[in-house]
Amino acid sequence: GLQAFQAFLRSEYSEENLKFWLACEDYKDAPSKTKASSICSQFINPDAPQEVGAELERQQGLTAVMHRPLCSQVNLDAETREALLSVMGSLGADTFNTAQQRIYNLMAKDSFPRFLRS
């Protein structure tokens, strides 16, 4: 199930999308400033190891693949990322909902169908 999908995503260099989604689920179960900060430092901040914005790399084709950073990036658009960063002072259980839904939709429309065919 989940482990097989995660292994598939790892092979496609997009495991970070599932990791982000799971981190958001954990945050919703028990919201805390520490968890929110961890999600931001790992996935959202401009200098994050798995920083948002990889959709641009994918649009640039082979050149992007050849120059891919060692750490993959979560596929969020800049508008969603900026919205998240702007509300970090007023955290709630729903802080990451929009970003999490975008990642879910991406996986549901893109990664998961390929996983099922593999």
Buried (B, 14 or more C-beta within 10 A) or exposed (E): EEEEBBEBBBEBBBBBBBBBBEBBEBBBEEBEEEBBEBBBEBBBBEEBBBBBBBBEBBEEEEEBEEEBEEEBBBBBBEEBBEEBBEBBEEBEEEBBEBBBEBBBEBBEEBBBEEBEEE
